[in-house]
Amino acid sequence: IGVRYYNRAMNSKGDDRLVKDFTYWSVFIAKNQILPGKCVVWCKRGDASDPADASSEEWKEAHLIIRLLKQSVRDLYQADWFNYTFLGNSTPHLHMHFVPRYKTERTVHGMAFMDKDWGKEYTIDPNFKISPETLDLIRVDMSEKVEELLKTEATSSS
C-alpha cells in the first residue's frame, strides 16, 4: 500500500524511486535530489496524516530508518548534518523529508552538488537538474548501503 499510495500522491509511475520497503514505512529517493541522499520516508498506513498520531510501532521503525539513512549518507557521501521535516502542506499524508546537509561541495557519480544554504534552512532550486541515471545510481547506493547496515545490525544483535 505504501508504494501505490506514494506513487499516486507524488504523481510517480512504478516503484522506480524505492530505496527500501519496511513494515510501516517506505523509503524513496527524493526526485529533487539537490543534496545527495535526500529521501522521503512515507508512512504505509493509508489514514496516517499527523506525526502525533503515529503508533509506537511506527515510531520505533521510523527511528531505525532515520539511523540507517543517517549512517548510509555518512558512509557514502560524508554528510555533515541532517534535517528531518514533517510538513504535509502540499501532500497531507504522514511522511518525513530526510535531508543530508554538506559544508562543502560533493561530487557524486560525476555530478557536483553544493549545499548553497549550509547553516540555514535549505531551499529547493527549481532550476536544479539531475539525470534519471544519476538519480537511480544514488538510489541504488542508498538501497545497498541500507541493506548492508541491516545485515550488520542483525548479525551484531544475534
C-alpha positions in Angstrom: 0.0 0.0 0.0 2.8 2.4 0.8 4.3 2.3 -2.7 1.0 2.6 -4.5 -0.3 5.5 -2.3 3.1 7.3 -2.6 3.1 6.9 -6.4 -0.5 8.3 -6.6 0.3 11.2 -4.2 3.6 12.1 -5.9 2.4 11.6 -9.4 5.0 8.9 -9.9 4.9 5.7 -12.0 6.1 2.4 -10.6 8.4 2.0 -7.6 11.5 3.2 -9.5 12.4 5.5 -6.6 12.0 2.9 -3.8 15.1 2.6 -1.6 13.7 0.2 0.9 10.3 -1.1 2.0 9.8 -1.6 5.7 6.8 -2.9 7.7 5.2 0.5 8.4 7.2 2.9 6.2 8.6 3.0 2.6 11.7 5.0 1.8 12.0 6.7 -1.5 14.8 8.7 -3.1 13.6 12.3 -3.5 13.1 13.3 -7.1 14.6 16.8 -6.4 18.0 15.4 -5.3 19.5 18.8 -4.6 21.5 17.2 -1.8 22.8 13.6 -2.3 20.9 11.1 -0.2 17.7 13.2 0.2 14.8 10.8 0.9 11.1 10.8 1.6 10.1 8.4 4.4 6.4 7.5 3.7 4.0 6.0 6.2 2.2 3.0 4.7 -0.9 3.4 6.8 -3.5 4.9 4.4 -5.2 7.1 7.0 -1.9 8.5 8.5 -1.7 12.3 8.4 -0.1 13.6 11.5 3.1 12.5 13.3 1.4 12.9 16.6 -0.9 10.1 15.7 1.8 7.6 14.7 1.7 4.4 16.7 4.6 3.4 19.0 5.5 0.6 16.4 5.6 3.2 13.6 7.8 5.5 15.7 10.1 2.6 16.6 10.6 1.7 13.0 10.9 5.4 12.0 13.8 5.7 14.5 15.5 2.7 13.0 15.1 4.2 9.5 16.5 7.5 10.5 19.5 5.8 12.0 20.0 3.7 8.8 19.6 6.7 6.5 22.0 8.8 8.5 24.7 6.2 8.7 24.2 5.4 5.0 24.7 9.0 3.9 27.6 9.5 6.2 29.4 6.4 4.8 28.5 7.1 1.2 28.8 10.9 0.9 30.3 12.1 4.2 27.3 14.3 5.1 28.0 16.9 7.8 24.5 17.4 9.3 20.9 16.2 8.8 17.5 17.9 8.7 14.2 16.0 9.3 10.9 17.6 8.4 7.3 16.6 8.7 5.3 19.2 6.7 2.3 17.8 4.9 1.4 21.1 3.3 1.0 20.0 -0.3 0.7 16.3 0.5 -1.5 15.7 3.6 -0.2 12.3 4.4 2.3 11.3 7.1 5.8 11.5 5.6 9.2 12.8 6.6 11.8 14.5 4.4 15.3 13.3 5.3 17.8 15.9 4.1 21.5 15.5 4.4 23.5 18.7 4.6 27.0 19.4 3.4 29.5 22.1 4.4 31.4 21.7 1.1 30.8 20.6 -2.4 30.4 16.9 -3.0 30.9 15.1 -6.3 28.7 12.0 -6.6 28.7 9.8 -9.7 30.5 12.6 -11.6 27.9 15.3 -10.6 28.8 18.3 -8.4 26.4 19.1 -5.5 26.7 22.3 -3.5 24.6 23.0 -0.4 24.1 26.7 -1.0 22.1 27.1 2.1 24.5 25.5 4.6 23.8 26.7 8.1 20.3 27.9 7.1 17.0 26.3 6.2 17.5 24.5 2.8 15.6 25.7 -0.2 14.6 23.9 -3.4 16.3 25.2 -6.5 13.7 25.0 -9.3 16.5 25.1 -11.9 18.3 22.1 -10.5 18.5 19.2 -12.9 19.7 15.6 -12.4 19.7 12.9 -14.9 17.4 9.9 -14.3 20.6 7.7 -14.5 22.4 9.7 -11.7 19.2 9.7 -9.6 19.0 6.0 -9.9 22.7 5.5 -9.1 22.1 7.4 -5.8 19.0 5.3 -5.1 21.0 2.1 -5.7 23.8 3.4 -3.4 21.3 4.1 -0.7 19.4 0.9 -1.1 22.6 -1.3 -1.0 24.0 0.6 2.0 20.8 0.3 4.0 20.6 -3.4 3.3 24.3 -3.8 4.3 23.7 -1.9 7.6 20.5 -4.0 8.3 22.5 -7.2 7.9 25.3 -5.9 10.1 22.7 -4.9 12.7 21.1 -8.3 12.6 24.4 -10.1 12.9 25.5 -8.0 15.9 22.2 -8.4 17.7 22.2 -12.2 17.4 
